[in-house]
Amino acid sequence: MGADQAVGSGQPEGAVTGTVLELLENLKVRVELENRRRVVAHCGASSGLNFVRLRPGDQVAVVLSPQDPTRGRIVARLDGQARGRDRGVLDR
């Protein structure tokens, strides 16, 4: 477990929860945080290893930049409803 990760929680320390509003160019997204503030965020370093597709409406954990509070890094996509094949498709 990394030094910045809280014990027993699913997201790193200092992360805030938000909702993806829109997809921007260069793999950036606009996120609305719980406190109704909007930030521009990019996926964290692990996304290069494990590509995660984000869609508007997805719940994400964002760590805000200490230098610029309008920028952030997405560190996790929080579990919502089922996605892809499992979303409402019945077996035949």
BELPEKA-V849122 format. One record per residue. RES is the residue in one letter. PHI is phi as a letter, one per 40 degrees, with the letter a starting at -180 (999 if undefined). D_LAST is the distance of its C-alpha to the last C-alpha in whole Angstrom. Layout:
res = <RES:RES>
phi = <PHI:PHI>
d_last = <D_LAST:D_LAST>
This chain:
res = <M:G:A:D:Q:A:V:G:S:G:Q:P:E:G:A:V:T:G:T:V:L:E:L:L:E:N:L:K:V:R:V:E:L:E:N:R:R:R:V:V:A:H:C:G:A:S:S:G:L:N:F:V:R:L:R:P:G:D:Q:V:A:V:V:L:S:P:Q:D:P:T:R:G:R:I:V:A:R:L:D:G:Q:A:R:G:R:D:R:G:V:L:D:R>
phi = <999:c:c:c:c:c:c:g:b:c:b:c:c:g:c:b:c:a:b:c:c:a:c:b:c:f:f:b:b:c:b:b:c:d:c:g:c:b:b:b:b:b:c:c:c:c:c:c:c:b:c:b:c:b:b:d:h:c:c:b:b:b:b:c:c:c:c:b:c:c:b:a:b:c:b:a:c:c:c:b:c:c:b:g:d:c:c:g:c:c:c:b>
d_last = <42:44:47:46:43:43:43:40:38:35:38:41:44:45:42:41:38:37:34:34:35:35:34:38:39:39:36:38:37:39:38:39:40:41:44:43:45:43:43:42:40:39:37:38:39:36:34:36:34:31:30:28:27:29:28:30:29:29:31:33:36:39:43:45:48:52:53:51:49:48:46:43:41:37:37:34:30:30:27:25:22:19:19:17:13:13:15:13:9:6:4:0>
